[in-house]
Amino acid sequence: MLQKQGVAANVAEALCSDNPDYSHLPSAKHVTQVLAQGSAKHITQVLAQGSGVVTSINAMTMAEVNLALGAGRNRAGDPINFSVGIVLHKVVGEKVGKGEAWAEIHHDNPLPNSLLNNMQEALKLDSSIDPFNMPSLVVSRVS
């Protein structure tokens, strides 16, 4: 399926193997550089309210925050602001400390407290477990 969308065969194989190699995907540093080129007027760090291992990050909440920032459309024809968005510094399975930035929000207008609060609530931590690698979401490969 990836190859049908234009992904090189070696990259598709690396991403879908039993031990996926995610180094082919853009890193947070790369995404930060791309966002910096778009020059959002403000960057707000999203700080962890506690410490522990990230067990989930609510993608729908982040999508709604991005939409509110102008990074998406409510209807066809709505403009998209390519300079705004969210950069994750932590992913599921990684440890985060209280007060550590786990994400940053690039925005052009003052950030409403409600959006920052929504981002805070999107992060779920567990202080009783050790960091771990996420298992592959690929169940099997069809050739």
Secondary structure, 3 states (H helix, E strand, C coil): CCHHHCCCHHHHHHHHCCCCCHHHCCCHHHHHHHHHHHCCCEEEEEECCCCEEEEEECHHHHHHHHHHHCCCCCCCCCCCCCCCEEEECCCCCCEECCCCEEEEEEECCCCCHHHHHHHHHHEEEECCCCCCCCCCCCCCCCC
